[in-house]
Amino acid sequence: MKLVWLPIVIILITPAIVKAQSSPAQIRAIEPCACPVAIDSSFKTQCAYLIVPENRTKNNGKTIKLPFIVVKSKNPNKKNDPLLFTTGGPGGSSLRWARGAAGRAIINDRDCIAFEQRGTWFAQPRLEGDELSDAIKQAYRMNLNKDSMMVEGTKRYYKALLDKGIDLSGYNTDESVADIDDLLATLHIDSVNLTGGSYSGGLMLAVLQKDPSRVRSLVLDSPLPTFVPIDEDEPANLNEALHVLFQRVEQDSTDKTLYANLEERFKQYFSSIGGKTFSIRYLEKGTTDTLTIEYTRNDLLDIIDNSFGRMKDLPAMITKMIAGDHTQLIKERLDGIFRGTDGPSGMRLSVYCADQTAYHHEAVLNEVANAYPYMAGYHINDVYKALCDCWQVPPIKKETKQPFYSDKPILLADGEMDYACRPGYIDRIHHYMPNSIRLLYTNGAHMVMSGNDWDSFVREFINNPYGKIETGRKDVVVY
């Protein structure tokens, strides 16, 4: 009898648990401030901080400040459903988007709002520090084990933020969803269009999941749904993007000798250098002593993974690597590291550890070497389990990680060579949300919609979200 009735009991109590954990939006205090970024002075703007709890699970009265910018349309007949943006990363800054929105045709129809996520650049507090980047620099200068120094730097970084009184368990997607919901309630917005890309594409879907009544439509560029296990997917994502790129090179290259069988040569070469250490003579800017710096296959893979933004150059870069010509590419990588731009931010660590690493299966990642031996031991994501073991934050709610159905209209876009969030992700969103339109940019990678797109079919979609989209472009497939 117990075996028969136990599932029924679970089904009965689950909705009550979900409902109890999903708190309603609240009107919060607003503190006016100077605009953190310059906006065209011909537009009226509202720049202010939203004051919200640092951790809604703790009733301790501690608050943080999240800036937002409302750029107001000059159209006296503007729509009453503004467009709200927050950026990806996680950990990126959102407010500069408002400057661009003021120069686009989208502002002619409705107000545009940029909202800074908690822990990011203009927020108070900001989860930033030099502890991790300094540890990475030390690893290269002294030829120490890179993974060990990442762990050491993460420990220092974590302690430094705790010493500032920051509650890192309050910096995750669940809290950011509640922040957006509270902003809408505070500004008395009953109908909103949401837009975001990459991580914030999933964040906006989570807003829809929590409070669908306020959401009119969504525009998501290269979205990472919250229900996708990106840590487990990303090795395959990178390889699928490379496969498409290699196919294009095979078809389109005029230099058949230089680029012949590039995919097979790539796999063979990177498999062969798995245990090898290379070295380079390098002079750090501002110093006088030339160092001998060691690097490995992982550094070369990092260069490839970070170079899809210059996709036209990528085949030539890979060809140089295969030929053993690493010098210039590694020098450029070291220049970036010593400028202090390497390593994840505190917000990125907090979000990925709570959202992803807490839910992924390490055994799946350990199987990567079976499918892709040339990637064995390589961390594509700069946040991974060894770091999250140091960055002690609780996971987000289980229901946030679950797929859900919605009839809201959504415009979805992705690039055929997206190395992080594959086009299959927009297909999976469409599976649960049938009133969505998908755009595939056949020559694009990650984050594909340009400013001109916002003036044309994105604007068309937001004004008529249940209509058809005609791009008029051969490189964009609508389906």
Secondary structure, DSSP 4 states (H G I P E B T S, - for coil): -HHHHHHHHHHHHHHHHHHHHSPPP----EEE---SS---TTS-EEEEEEEEES-TTS-S--EEEEEEEEEPPS-TT--SS-EEE---TTT---THHHHHHTTSGGGGTS-EEEEPPTBSTTSBSB---SHHHHHHHHHHHHT--HHHHHHHHHHHHHHHHHHTT--GGG-SHHHHHHHHHHHHHHTT-SSEEEEEETHHHHHHHHHHHH-GGGEEEEEEES---TTS-HHHHHHHHHHHHHHHHHHHHHHH-S-HHHHTTHHHHHHHHHHHTTT-EEEEEE--TT--S-EEEEEEHHHHHHHHHTTGGGGGGHHHHHHHHHTT--HHHHHHHHHHHHTT--S--HHHHHHHIIIIITTS-HHHHHTHHHH-GGGTT--SSS--HHHHTTS--PPPPGGGGS-------EEEEEETT-SSS-THHHHHHHHH-TTEEEEEETT--SS---HHHIIIIIHHHHHSTTS------TTEEE-
